Amino acid sequence: MYHRLPLKLVACAVAAPTLLYALFVALLTIPYLQNQVIYLHSVTQTGPLDLNVPEQWGFLRNQVTPFHLRTPDGETLHAWHVLPLGLYQQHEARLVQEEPAASARAAPDVSQRLSFQLLRDDPEALLVLHFHGAGGTLGSGWRPPSYRAMSAAAPDKIHVVAIDYRGFGTSTGSPSEEGLLLDAQTLAAWAMNDAGIHPSRIVLFGQSLGTAVCISLAQTLAAAAAMTGEEDKKSPVLFAGIVLVAPFADVATLTATYRVAKTVPLLGPVAQFPGLLTWLNTYIQSKWPTKERLADFVRACQRIPGDGPKYDVTMIHAQDDYDIPWVHSDVLYWYGVNASSPSGMTLEELEREKVASRVELGTVVGLSLLAHRPASSGNRSPSTACMIGSCRILW
Ligand SMILES: *[C@@H]1O[C@H](CO)[C@@H](O)[C@H](O)[C@H]1NC(C)=O
């Protein structure tokens, strides 16, 4: 009697966390909860700020126009059109006079706004379509400062339009792989048809989850074009470029490596048993097979007739990224390069080529452009850039 109690306690101490963890993993097979973990859309990180009053983020009066996009399946997406500062300065007097978009509501008709007209009527305007990562809204964290930074290369030309996907922020619906692709297609159609910006003046920018959305969008539009080619409606849509910040190979690879807040490997214990992890992955509905889609995209582009570069992909990944390990960009890059040569390329061949064509860009701690560890050196080292195929910084 006397000895049993501690034993029981020990047994409980071991069994309880194991059972709780098993319960957690079991819950992940329920699509609703799984989506909450993959998309983190319930975590808004916007505090008391109102997404319809962008001035609260330090933008100038009417520099940002909040507006709505309707998707073909009836969702309403919240969007921001961010004017570059140089252009704002040229039209400041008129912009300041305009009533802010219906006093704290999204502009009912964005085409009536001066900001929209400045975008549409400038034949040299450049547009970045911004696809954010999981969690938060288009107003979270460093996202608003990054919209500002993007116009630095041409402060009177580069506009940014960012959206909250379905289920994020004040957009309606709930996220899914098909849904987010439809959201991206809706934004691209708005940019090309409503704003009249030719795709050669549009860059897709994605971060984390947004990179998967960008590649899906680009691949869908290029593949449709490659197969048909003739009809006007389906003529090739090739964007000026695609910028991927912290991309990932696919969700299945990510589940094995993902760490919450730098430390907790969410599925680390499961990953010890590859069979179990594979089984669990069959329950994942949002697979985002980005590496295959990037390869399909490259192949589709190459089938489109005509000279000149058809695609331009830039990958940016911190070497010490603790959410999405750097190896994801390595894998993606390999799939992209492999697809660009008819006979393919092994990882070893690619590594040799990278070493041979590497361009030193100086030391940037933790950040590299199209960077790949030199095969020979293991330490964190100078940033490196590897130019193979048609990879280049935008504009
Ligand atoms: C590389 O390309 C070859 C030829 O197109 C293909 O058979 C192979 O599956 C590709 N490998 C990868 C890892 O994409």
The ligand as an SDF file (V2000), in Angstrom:
LIG
                    3D

 14 14  0  0  0  0  0  0  0  0999 V2000
   14.7290   15.8910  -62.6180 C   0  0  0  0  0  0  0  0  0  0  0  0
   14.4000   15.9210  -63.9880 O   0  0  0  0  0  0  0  0  0  0  0  0
   14.2530   14.6360  -64.5690 C   0  0  0  0  0  0  0  0  0  0  0  0
   14.0860   14.8340  -66.0630 C   0  0  0  0  0  0  0  0  0  0  0  0
   13.1000   15.7630  -66.3570 O   0  0  0  0  0  0  0  0  0  0  0  0
   13.0900   13.9300  -63.9070 C   0  0  0  0  0  0  0  0  0  0  0  0
   12.9350   12.6250  -64.4600 O   0  0  0  0  0  0  0  0  0  0  0  0
   13.3400   13.8460  -62.3970 C   0  0  0  0  0  0  0  0  0  0  0  0
   12.2190   13.2750  -61.7520 O   0  0  0  0  0  0  0  0  0  0  0  0
   13.6160   15.2070  -61.8360 C   0  0  0  0  0  0  0  0  0  0  0  0
   14.0280   15.1090  -60.4280 N   0  0  0  0  0  0  0  0  0  0  0  0
   13.5690   15.9520  -59.5000 C   0  0  0  0  0  0  0  0  0  0  0  0
   14.0940   15.7480  -58.1430 C   0  0  0  0  0  0  0  0  0  0  0  0
   12.7890   16.8290  -59.7350 O   0  0  0  0  0  0  0  0  0  0  0  0
  1  2  1  0
  1 10  1  0
  2  3  1  0
  3  4  1  0
  3  6  1  0
  4  5  1  0
  6  7  1  0
  6  8  1  0
  8  9  1  0
  8 10  1  0
 10 11  1  0
 11 12  1  0
 12 13  1  0
 12 14  2  0
M  END
$$$$
